[in-house]
Amino acid sequence: MRWFLAEKFVLVHADESCLGNQNKEASRGGAGALIEIRAGGEIVRKDLFLSSGDTTNNQMALAGAIAVLKLLASKGKSLTITYVSDSTYLINGITQWVHGWKRRGWKRKTGPIENLTLWQDLDDWNQKHRVIWKWVRGHAGHAKNEYADFLAVSAAEGQTDSSGPVESGFNKWLESQDKKGKFTGYDADGDFNTHEQATG
C-alpha cells in the first residue's frame, strides 16, 4: 500500500459496466479503475476492480469512485486526485447536484434522491482529498478510458473483485491494442505528466 504515499498527485481513469442494464432482471455489473502515481521517479500503475450481481451503471459508477477514494485515504494522507470518468451522472452529481442536495438536507426538489446512501458515502470520501473530477467521452479513442472499460466489463462478466490494488495490466493491454493498429504511438507517461502539471 506504500506505493501511493511517495507523491501527492494521483491520476485515475475509471469506468463502469452493467450487462443487460435495460432489463428488469438482475443485471451483473462491474467497475474498473487504472490508478497512476509517481513513486521513486517512476510512474507506478495499479488496477482496481469490483463487481455486483444485481446493479445498474449509475450504482457501479458511484461504487467504483467510493472504492478508489477509500483506498487512497486508507493511510490518512490527503492527496490531489484527478478522477477521469465518462459517467455524466457521476461527474455532474459530485460537482453540481450534491451541493444543492446537502443544502436541502439531502433532498431533491422533485423527490427522493436515487442512490442516496452511495452519494452520501462518496461525498464523505471526496472531502478527504482535493479531487478534480473530469469527464471524458466514452468509447472515443482514449486509451486509458478504454482500458478502464475493459476492466469494468471483465469484472462484470466474471463477477470478480481485485480486493484492493493489483499490478496493472495496462502496458500489456496497450501492446495488444497496438498490434491491432490502435493507440499506436500513445504516450501513457506523457498523458500522466499533462494531468500532473495541470494540478500544479
C-alpha positions as CSV (number, residue, x, y, z in Angstrom):
1,M,0.0,0.0,0.0
2,R,3.0,2.3,0.3
3,W,3.1,2.7,-3.5
4,F,0.8,5.7,-3.4
5,L,2.4,7.5,-0.5
6,A,5.5,8.7,-2.3
7,E,3.8,11.7,-4.0
8,K,0.7,13.7,-3.6
9,F,-0.7,13.5,-7.1
10,V,-2.8,10.6,-8.3
11,L,-4.4,10.1,-11.8
12,V,-7.4,7.8,-12.0
13,H,-9.2,6.7,-15.1
14,A,-12.4,4.8,-14.2
15,D,-15.4,3.2,-15.9
16,E,-18.3,1.0,-15.1
17,S,-20.3,-1.7,-16.9
18,C,-23.7,-3.3,-16.4
19,L,-24.7,-6.3,-18.5
20,G,-28.3,-6.1,-19.7
21,N,-28.8,-2.8,-17.8
22,Q,-32.1,-2.1,-19.5
23,N,-33.6,-5.5,-18.5
24,K,-35.9,-5.8,-15.4
25,E,-34.0,-9.0,-14.4
26,A,-30.9,-8.8,-12.2
27,S,-28.0,-7.2,-14.1
28,R,-24.4,-8.1,-13.4
29,G,-22.2,-5.1,-13.1
30,G,-18.6,-4.1,-12.7
31,A,-16.4,-1.1,-12.1
32,G,-12.7,-0.7,-13.0
33,A,-10.0,1.9,-12.4
34,L,-6.5,2.5,-13.6
35,I,-4.6,4.3,-10.8
36,E,-1.3,6.1,-11.5
37,I,1.2,7.8,-9.2
38,R,4.8,8.9,-9.4
39,A,7.0,6.9,-7.0
40,G,10.7,6.7,-6.9
41,G,11.0,8.8,-10.1
42,E,8.8,6.3,-12.0
43,I,5.1,6.3,-12.8
44,V,3.5,3.3,-11.0
45,R,0.2,1.8,-12.2
46,K,-2.3,-0.2,-10.3
47,D,-5.7,-1.7,-11.2
48,L,-8.7,-1.8,-9.0
49,F,-11.9,-3.5,-9.9
50,L,-15.1,-4.8,-8.3
51,S,-18.4,-6.3,-9.2
52,S,-22.0,-6.8,-8.2
53,G,-24.6,-9.4,-9.2
54,D,-27.6,-7.0,-9.3
55,T,-26.9,-3.4,-10.0
56,T,-27.0,-0.5,-12.5
57,N,-24.5,1.5,-14.4
58,N,-25.0,4.5,-12.1
59,Q,-24.6,2.4,-9.0
60,M,-21.4,0.9,-10.3
61,A,-20.0,4.4,-11.2
62,L,-20.6,5.5,-7.6
63,A,-19.3,2.3,-6.0
64,G,-16.2,2.4,-8.1
65,A,-15.4,6.0,-7.2
66,I,-16.0,5.3,-3.5
67,A,-13.7,2.3,-3.6
68,V,-10.9,4.4,-5.2
69,L,-11.2,7.3,-2.8
70,K,-11.5,5.0,0.2
71,L,-8.3,3.2,-0.9
72,L,-6.4,6.4,-1.4
73,A,-7.5,7.6,2.1
74,S,-6.6,4.4,3.9
75,K,-3.3,5.8,5.2
76,G,-4.7,9.1,6.2
77,K,-2.8,11.2,3.7
78,S,-4.7,13.9,1.7
79,L,-3.9,13.7,-2.0
80,T,-4.6,15.7,-5.1
81,I,-6.5,13.3,-7.4
82,T,-7.6,13.8,-11.0
83,Y,-10.5,11.4,-11.5
84,V,-11.5,10.9,-15.1
85,S,-14.8,9.2,-16.0
86,D,-17.2,9.0,-18.9
87,S,-20.2,8.9,-16.5
88,T,-22.0,12.2,-16.7
89,Y,-24.2,11.0,-13.8
90,L,-21.1,10.7,-11.6
91,I,-19.3,13.9,-12.7
92,N,-22.4,16.1,-12.7
93,G,-23.6,14.7,-9.4
94,I,-20.5,15.1,-7.4
95,T,-19.6,18.6,-8.9
96,Q,-23.0,20.1,-9.1
97,W,-26.1,18.3,-7.7
98,V,-24.7,17.2,-4.4
99,H,-24.2,20.8,-3.2
100,G,-27.9,21.5,-3.6
101,W,-29.0,18.2,-2.1
102,K,-26.9,18.9,1.0
103,R,-28.3,22.4,1.5
104,R,-31.8,20.9,1.5
105,G,-30.9,18.2,4.0
106,W,-30.1,15.6,1.3
107,K,-33.4,16.1,-0.5
108,R,-34.3,17.0,-4.1
109,K,-36.9,19.5,-5.1
110,T,-38.7,16.8,-7.2
111,G,-38.5,13.8,-4.8
112,P,-36.2,11.3,-3.2
113,I,-32.5,11.1,-4.3
114,E,-31.8,8.0,-6.2
115,N,-28.8,6.0,-4.7
116,L,-28.8,8.3,-1.7
117,T,-26.5,6.2,0.5
118,L,-23.9,5.9,-2.2
119,W,-24.0,9.6,-2.8
120,Q,-23.5,10.3,0.9
121,D,-20.6,7.9,1.1
122,L,-19.0,9.4,-2.0
123,D,-19.4,12.9,-0.6
124,D,-17.7,11.9,2.7
125,W,-14.7,10.3,0.9
126,N,-14.5,13.2,-1.6
127,Q,-13.9,15.6,1.2
128,K,-10.8,13.7,2.4
129,H,-8.8,14.8,-0.7
130,R,-8.6,17.5,-3.3
131,V,-10.4,15.8,-6.2
132,I,-10.5,17.2,-9.7
133,W,-13.4,15.5,-11.5
134,K,-13.1,15.3,-15.3
135,W,-15.5,14.0,-17.8
136,V,-14.2,12.2,-21.0
137,R,-16.4,10.9,-23.8
138,G,-16.6,7.2,-23.6
139,H,-15.6,4.9,-26.5
140,A,-14.0,7.8,-28.2
141,G,-10.5,6.5,-28.6
142,H,-8.9,7.4,-25.3
143,A,-6.6,4.6,-24.3
144,K,-6.9,4.8,-20.5
145,N,-10.7,5.2,-20.7
146,E,-10.9,2.1,-22.9
147,Y,-8.7,0.2,-20.5
148,A,-10.9,1.1,-17.6
149,D,-13.9,-0.1,-19.6
150,F,-12.0,-3.4,-20.3
151,L,-11.5,-3.8,-16.5
152,A,-15.1,-3.0,-15.8
153,V,-16.6,-5.3,-18.4
154,S,-14.2,-8.1,-17.3
155,A,-15.3,-7.7,-13.7
156,A,-18.9,-7.7,-14.6
157,E,-18.7,-10.8,-16.8
158,G,-16.6,-12.8,-14.4
159,Q,-18.1,-11.3,-11.2
160,T,-14.5,-10.7,-9.9
161,D,-13.1,-8.3,-7.3
162,S,-9.4,-7.3,-7.0
163,S,-9.8,-6.9,-3.2
164,G,-7.6,-3.9,-3.3
165,P,-4.9,-2.6,-5.8
166,V,-3.2,-5.1,-8.0
167,E,-0.4,-4.8,-10.5
168,S,-1.7,-3.2,-13.6
169,G,-2.1,-5.0,-16.9
170,F,-2.3,-1.7,-18.8
171,N,1.1,-1.8,-20.5
172,K,0.4,-5.4,-21.8
173,W,-3.1,-4.4,-22.8
174,L,-1.7,-1.4,-24.7
175,E,0.8,-3.6,-26.5
176,S,-2.1,-5.9,-27.6
177,Q,-4.0,-2.9,-28.9
178,D,-1.0,-1.6,-30.8
179,K,-0.8,-4.9,-32.7
180,K,-4.4,-4.3,-33.8
181,G,-3.4,-0.8,-35.0
182,K,-5.0,1.0,-32.1
183,F,-3.4,3.7,-29.9
184,T,-0.1,3.5,-31.9
185,G,2.4,5.9,-30.5
186,Y,0.3,6.7,-27.5
187,D,2.5,8.2,-24.7
188,A,0.9,6.9,-21.4
189,D,3.6,8.7,-19.3
190,G,3.1,11.9,-21.2
191,D,-0.6,11.8,-20.5
192,F,0.1,11.4,-16.8
193,N,2.6,14.3,-16.9
194,T,0.0,16.6,-18.6
195,H,-2.6,15.9,-15.8
196,E,0.0,16.3,-13.1
197,Q,1.2,19.7,-14.4
198,A,-2.4,20.9,-14.7
199,T,-2.8,20.5,-10.9
200,G,0.3,22.5,-10.0
